[in-house]
């Protein structure tokens, strides 16, 4: 599958050229889109009324964390909402990740890492409501790749040409309209007026740019994972990540 990789964020254009889906993703994407030492301490703190999976906060690093802040095992994922391998990982992993989070032994943080041009619109809208709808919309966007990714395969050259001279926010609006993201999030709790405001927010784009510049030196593929502040692990299947979490005590 071929994606337009560059989008007009001058400060991060070079970084975008370094990032990309894990090679296993790019190989698999040629298929039809439809085939898409253990810690034993008890968890500290108390879960909210809805349980640990309902306790979601934005972190200082720009990610969104689900679960017990004092969990003995902490999983961080860097992912792209238009990366097929990330979508596959989410489908396989999220039911079990939530089960682990529910015990209080694991916290799970997702950090958006844009690698394709449409990611900007997806991030702005996916984060628009903050913690309240972050994970439901994230999971829904991954599940909806079966509908959005084919649109990128057949993208006419005239569309990219029409983006010339547009600001990043204007480009985000164009991608959101093309891929139906605005109506998609409207059906999931983001009012249309609020979605439009999020797409037009230059400060949000600046924040995404700053985070990408900060992380682009060590995050070179999606999905990438960090467990308990360790080394970056790139492109692992859920079975391998699950084994490492179990070994850490999740």
C-alpha positions in Angstrom: 0.0 0.0 0.0 1.4 3.4 -0.9 0.8 6.4 1.3 1.6 10.1 0.8 4.2 10.5 3.4 5.0 14.2 3.5 2.7 16.9 4.9 3.5 20.5 5.4 4.7 20.7 8.9 8.0 22.5 8.1 9.6 21.7 11.5 9.0 18.0 11.2 9.3 17.3 7.5 12.8 15.7 7.9 11.6 13.6 10.8 8.7 12.3 8.8 11.1 10.9 6.2 12.8 8.9 9.0 9.6 7.3 10.3 7.4 4.6 8.9 5.5 1.5 9.6 7.5 -1.5 10.4 8.6 -3.3 7.3 6.4 -6.3 8.1 3.5 -3.8 7.8 4.5 -2.5 4.4 4.9 -6.0 3.1 1.5 -7.1 4.5 -0.2 -4.0 3.2 -0.1 -5.2 -0.4 -2.9 -7.7 0.5 -6.5 -6.5 0.5 -7.3 -4.1 3.4 -9.9 -6.5 4.7 -7.2 -9.0 5.8 -6.0 -6.6 7.8 11.9 -11.1 36.6 8.4 -10.7 37.7 7.2 -7.9 40.0 4.9 -9.2 42.7 4.1 -6.1 44.7 0.4 -5.4 45.0 -1.0 -2.4 43.0 -1.1 0.8 44.9 -4.0 3.2 45.0 -7.6 2.5 44.4 -9.5 2.2 41.1 -12.2 4.7 40.1 -15.8 3.7 40.2 -15.6 2.3 36.7 -12.4 0.3 37.4 -8.9 0.9 36.2 -9.8 0.7 32.5 -12.0 3.8 33.0 -9.2 5.8 34.6 -7.6 7.7 31.7 -5.4 10.7 31.9 -3.2 12.7 29.5 0.5 12.4 30.4 3.2 15.1 30.3 4.7 13.3 27.3 1.5 14.0 25.2 0.2 10.4 25.5 -2.9 9.1 27.1 -2.6 6.5 29.9 -5.2 4.0 30.9 -5.0 2.4 34.4 -3.2 2.6 37.7 -0.6 5.3 37.7 1.3 3.2 40.3 1.1 0.0 38.4 4.3 -2.1 38.7 4.4 -2.6 34.9 4.1 0.3 32.5 3.6 -0.2 28.8 4.0 2.7 26.4 3.1 2.3 22.7 4.0 4.7 19.9 1.6 4.2 17.1 0.2 5.7 13.9 -3.5 5.7 13.3 -3.0 4.9 9.6 -0.4 2.2 10.1 -1.8 -1.2 9.2 0.5 -3.1 11.5 -0.6 -0.8 14.4 -4.2 -1.6 13.5 -3.5 -5.3 13.5 -1.7 -5.0 16.8 -4.7 -3.2 18.4 -7.1 -5.8 17.2 -5.1 -8.6 18.7 -4.0 -6.9 21.9 -6.6 -4.6 23.3 -8.9 -7.1 24.9 -6.1 -8.7 26.8 -4.4 -5.4 27.6 -7.6 -4.2 29.2 -7.8 -7.4 31.2 -4.3 -6.7 32.5 -5.1 -3.0 33.2 -8.2 -4.0 35.2 -6.0 -5.9 37.7 -4.1 -2.7 38.5 -0.8 -4.4 37.7 -0.4 -2.8 34.2 -0.8 0.8 32.9 -1.0 1.3 29.2 -0.1 4.6 27.5 -0.6 5.3 23.8 1.4 8.1 22.2 0.4 9.2 18.7 3.3 9.2 16.3 2.4 10.5 12.9 4.1 8.9 9.9 1.6 9.5 7.1 0.0 12.7 6.0 -3.6 11.8 7.1 -2.3 11.1 10.7 -2.5 14.8 11.5 -6.2 15.0 11.0 -6.8 11.7 12.8 -4.7 12.8 15.8 -6.4 16.2 16.1 -9.8 14.6 16.0 -8.9 11.6 18.1 -7.6 13.8 20.9 -10.3 16.4 20.6 -12.4 15.3 23.6 -9.3 14.5 25.7 -9.4 11.5 28.0 -13.1 11.0 27.8 -13.2 9.4 24.4 -9.6 8.9 23.6 -9.3 5.1 23.7 -12.8 4.3 22.3 -12.1 6.6 19.2 -8.5 5.2 18.9 -9.8 1.6 18.8 -12.6 2.6 16.4 -10.2 4.3 14.0 -7.9 1.2 13.9 -11.0 -1.0 13.3 -12.1 1.3 10.5 -8.8 1.1 8.6 -10.6 -1.4 6.4 -12.6 1.5 5.1 -10.1 4.4 5.2 -6.9 2.7 3.9 -8.4 1.8 0.5 -9.2 5.5 -0.1 -5.5 6.2 0.3 -4.6 3.6 -2.3 -6.7 5.3 -4.9 -5.9 8.9 -4.0 -5.9 11.0 -7.2 -2.7 13.1 -7.8 -4.9 16.2 -8.0 -5.7 15.9 -4.3 -2.1 16.3 -3.2 -1.6 19.0 -5.7 -4.5 20.9 -4.2 -2.7 20.9 -0.9 0.1 23.0 -2.2 0.4 26.2 -0.2 -2.1 25.1 2.5 -1.3 25.4 6.2 -1.0 22.2 8.2 -4.4 22.9 9.7 -6.0 23.5 6.3 -4.5 20.2 5.1 -5.9 18.4 8.2 -9.4 19.7 7.3 -9.0 18.3 3.7 -7.9 14.9 5.0 -10.7 14.8 7.5 -13.2 15.5 4.8 -11.7 13.0 2.3 -11.6 10.2 4.8 -14.8 11.0 6.6 -13.1 11.5 10.0 -15.3 14.4 11.1 -18.5 12.5 10.7 -16.8 9.4 12.2 -15.9 11.2 15.5 -19.2 13.0 15.5 -20.9 9.6 15.9 -18.6 8.9 18.8 -19.2 11.9 21.0 -17.3 14.8 19.4 -19.7 17.6 18.4 -19.1 19.0 14.8 -18.3 22.5 16.0 -15.8 21.1 18.5 -14.2 18.9 15.8 -13.8 21.9 13.5 -12.2 23.9 16.3 -9.7 21.1 16.9 -8.8 20.8 13.3 -8.2 24.6 13.2 -6.0 24.7 16.3 -2.4 25.7 15.4 -1.2 25.2 18.9 -2.2 21.5 18.8 -0.2 21.1 15.5 2.8 22.8 17.2 2.5 20.3 20.1 2.4 17.4 17.7 5.4 18.8 15.8 7.4 19.3 19.0 6.7 15.8 20.2 7.7 14.2 16.9 10.9 16.2 16.8 11.7 15.0 20.3 11.0 11.3 19.6 12.1 10.9 16.0 15.7 10.1 16.9 14.7 6.9 18.8 11.3 6.0 17.3 11.8 4.9 13.8 8.9 2.5 13.2 5.4 1.9 14.4 4.3 0.3 16.5 7.2 0.7 19.0 7.0 -0.2 22.7 8.7 0.7 25.9 8.2 -1.4 29.0 9.1 0.1 32.4 11.3 2.7 30.8 13.5 0.2 29.0 14.8 0.0 25.5 12.6 0.8 22.5 11.1 -2.4 21.0 9.9 -1.9 17.4 7.5 -3.9 15.4 6.9 -6.8 17.8 3.7 -8.9 17.5 1.4 -9.0 20.5 2.5 -12.5 21.4 6.1 -11.2 22.1 4.9 -8.0 23.9 2.5 -10.1 26.0 5.4 -12.5 27.0 7.6 -9.5 28.0 4.7 -8.1 30.1 4.2 -11.4 31.8 7.9 -11.7 32.6 7.7 -8.2 34.1 4.8 -9.2 36.4 1.7 -8.0 34.6 
